[in-house]
């Protein structure tokens, strides 16, 4: 994703990063939220779920 950037551009991206820790069970991204962040998972796993129309419970889609 960043291979096309030169060293100065990479430094700008790294300087803009901020570390965030999520607690187990915490929602990190919710469908419909404004897409204003890029997340890089350094450790742990994230489960992707979706509540489909006509359902009340989320359906598991994928583990990251």
QUINORGI-V905604 format. One line per field, one symbol per residue. ss: DSSP state (H for helix, E for strand, L for the rest). psi: psi as a letter, one per 40 degrees, with the letter a starting at -180 (. if undefined). burial: + if it has 16 or more other C-alpha atoms within 10 Angstrom, else -. Layout:
# QUINORGI-V905604
ss=???
psi=???
burial=???
This chain:
# QUINORGI-V905604
ss=LLLLLLHHHHHHHHHHLLLLLLLLLLLLLLLLLLLLLLLLLLLLLLEEEELLLLLLLLEEEEEL
psi=dedeiidddddddddeihhhhiihehhdhhheihgeihhhhdiaihhhihhiheidiihhdih.
burial=---------------------------------------------+-+----------------
